[in-house]
Amino acid sequence: MISTIPAALELQSVSCIFGQGARRVIALNDVSLAVEPGELIAVMGPSGSGKSTLLNVGGLLQRPTSGRVLIDGVDVSHLSPARAARARRTKVGVVFQNYNLIPTLTVGENVGLPLELDGVQPRGAVEIALEEVGLGGMSDRFPDEISGGQAQRVAIARALIGPRSVLLADEPTGALDTNSGEGVLRILRERIDAGAAGILVTHEPRFAAWADRTVLVRDGVIQK
């Protein structure tokens, strides 16, 4: 029987073009990709191939020039900035390589920020998210008081908080040692196995091995 459940994240014939004339750059060229609930896809390719643009489009951080982006079957390609931000907070968790933690907020405040922005009291959810990444009891510390590996786990806890159906990670292990990197991927893998869908951008084959399948991007095109 053919499933009628939509993909958690789907890019349909997406192109992204920057600049004009001699400075025109095609970052993505007619890219189609579907990620199912419970599936983690590793995206690999050389620098400048379009990997990060693909992630930004899927995370509603960049509008496509053409094509469609669907989350849970709903077209979110051209939402207003305010509606796109709300969709990110409620549907998409993004883990950046450089953590993107706010230094003046505590660990708990950083993790709970997406819920705070939606007017939701995050305290209980924050503790659960921090426990999930092995940082229980650290909510009152500040980012400059924790290690790089712990900071990346805080970023993951922030991405996991709330009913996120899509998780996107852009080189989340790039600044970490092997043990810390594998710990980060283990946390992501557990949430994917629990039903989320994910994309992992990485240069490392050993980290790509955590994914269910790998796609190669080159010159803005997914290689067949």
C-alpha positions in Angstrom: 0.0 0.0 0.0 1.3 3.5 -0.9 1.7 5.7 2.1 -0.4 8.9 2.2 1.7 10.5 4.9 3.6 13.5 3.5 7.3 13.8 3.8 8.4 15.8 6.8 10.5 18.1 4.6 10.3 18.2 0.8 12.1 20.4 -1.7 10.5 20.4 -5.1 12.5 21.7 -8.1 14.2 24.3 -5.9 16.6 26.8 -7.4 18.4 29.6 -5.7 20.1 32.3 -7.7 22.2 35.2 -6.3 23.4 38.3 -8.0 23.0 39.4 -11.6 25.0 39.5 -14.8 28.7 38.5 -14.4 28.1 38.1 -10.6 25.2 35.7 -11.1 25.6 32.5 -9.0 23.3 29.5 -9.2 23.6 28.1 -5.7 20.9 25.5 -6.2 19.8 24.3 -9.6 16.4 22.4 -9.8 17.0 20.4 -6.6 14.3 18.0 -5.4 14.7 16.1 -2.1 12.3 14.5 0.3 13.1 13.5 3.9 10.7 11.1 5.7 9.9 11.0 9.4 12.5 8.8 11.1 15.0 9.4 8.3 18.4 11.2 8.5 20.0 12.2 5.3 23.7 13.2 5.1 24.5 15.9 2.6 28.1 15.9 1.4 30.1 17.9 -1.3 32.9 20.3 -1.8 32.9 23.8 -0.4 30.7 26.1 -2.4 28.6 23.2 -3.8 25.3 24.4 -2.4 25.1 22.3 0.8 24.5 25.2 3.2 22.1 26.9 0.8 20.1 23.7 0.7 20.0 23.6 4.5 19.0 27.3 4.7 16.2 26.8 2.2 14.9 23.8 4.2 15.2 25.7 7.4 13.2 28.7 6.1 16.3 30.9 6.4 16.5 31.6 2.7 13.6 31.8 0.2 14.1 29.8 -3.0 14.2 31.8 -6.3 11.8 29.1 -7.7 10.4 25.8 -6.7 8.5 24.8 -3.5 9.4 23.9 0.1 6.9 21.8 2.0 6.9 20.9 5.7 4.5 18.2 6.7 2.8 18.6 3.3 2.3 22.4 3.7 3.9 24.8 1.2 6.1 27.2 3.2 8.1 28.5 0.3 7.2 32.2 0.4 6.0 33.0 3.9 6.4 36.5 5.3 9.5 36.9 7.5 7.3 36.8 10.6 5.4 33.7 9.6 8.6 32.0 8.5 10.2 32.7 11.9 7.2 31.2 13.7 7.3 28.1 11.4 11.0 27.7 12.3 10.3 28.0 16.0 7.5 25.4 15.9 8.5 23.0 13.1 12.2 23.2 12.4 15.3 22.9 14.7 18.6 24.2 13.3 22.0 23.3 14.8 24.8 25.6 13.6 28.5 24.8 13.6 29.3 27.8 15.7 26.4 27.2 18.2 24.9 30.7 17.8 24.3 30.9 21.6 23.5 34.3 23.0 26.3 35.1 25.5 24.2 37.3 27.8 21.6 34.5 28.3 22.1 31.5 30.5 22.1 28.0 29.1 18.5 27.5 30.1 17.4 30.9 28.6 19.2 30.0 25.3 17.4 26.7 25.1 14.0 28.1 26.1 14.2 31.1 23.8 12.0 29.6 20.9 9.2 28.9 23.4 9.6 32.3 25.1 9.2 34.1 21.7 5.8 32.3 21.3 4.7 33.3 24.8 5.1 29.8 26.3 6.5 29.3 29.8 9.5 27.0 29.0 10.9 26.1 32.4 9.8 22.4 32.5 10.5 21.9 28.8 14.0 23.4 29.2 15.0 20.9 32.0 13.7 18.0 29.9 15.6 19.1 26.9 18.9 19.6 28.8 18.5 16.2 30.5 18.0 14.7 27.1 21.4 16.0 26.0 23.2 15.1 29.2 23.3 18.6 30.7 20.8 18.4 33.5 21.5 20.9 36.3 23.5 23.3 34.0 20.6 25.7 33.1 22.0 28.6 35.2 25.5 28.6 33.6 26.5 31.0 30.9 27.9 30.0 27.5 31.5 31.2 28.4 31.4 28.8 31.4 31.0 25.6 29.4 33.1 23.6 26.9 32.7 23.6 23.2 31.1 20.1 23.3 28.7 21.2 26.0 27.8 24.4 24.0 27.0 22.3 20.9 24.8 20.1 23.1 23.0 23.3 24.3 22.4 24.2 20.7 20.9 20.8 20.0 18.7 21.1 23.1 17.4 24.4 21.7 16.8 22.7 18.4 14.9 19.8 20.0 12.7 21.8 22.3 9.0 21.9 21.4 7.2 19.8 18.7 10.0 20.0 16.0 9.4 17.6 13.1 12.5 18.6 11.2 16.1 18.8 12.4 18.8 20.4 10.3 22.5 20.4 11.3 25.2 22.3 9.5 28.6 20.8 10.2 27.6 20.4 13.9 30.8 18.4 14.6 33.2 20.7 12.8 34.6 22.4 15.9 34.6 19.3 18.2 36.9 16.4 18.9 35.9 12.9 17.8 34.3 11.8 21.0 32.3 15.0 21.4 31.3 14.9 17.7 30.0 11.3 18.1 28.1 12.3 21.2 26.3 15.1 19.3 25.4 12.7 16.5 24.1 10.1 18.9 21.7 12.7 20.3 20.5 13.7 16.8 20.1 10.0 15.8 18.0 9.2 18.9 15.6 12.1 18.1 15.4 11.0 14.4 14.7 7.4 15.5 11.8 8.8 17.6 10.1 10.2 14.5 11.7 13.4 13.5 13.3 13.9 10.0 16.8 15.3 9.6 19.5 16.6 7.3 23.1 16.5 8.3 25.7 18.6 6.3 29.1 17.1 6.8 32.5 16.7 5.2 33.3 13.6 7.2 32.4 10.1 5.9 32.6 8.7 9.4 29.9 11.1 10.6 27.8 10.6 7.4 27.7 6.9 8.4 25.2 7.8 11.1 22.7 8.7 8.4 20.2 6.4 6.6 21.5 7.6 3.2 23.9 10.1 1.7 23.4 12.5 -1.1 26.2 14.4 -2.9 25.8 18.0 -3.9 28.1 19.5 -6.6 27.6 22.8 -8.4 24.2 23.2 -6.9 22.9 19.9 -8.2 22.3 16.6 -6.4 24.4 14.0 -8.1 22.5 10.9 -9.3 
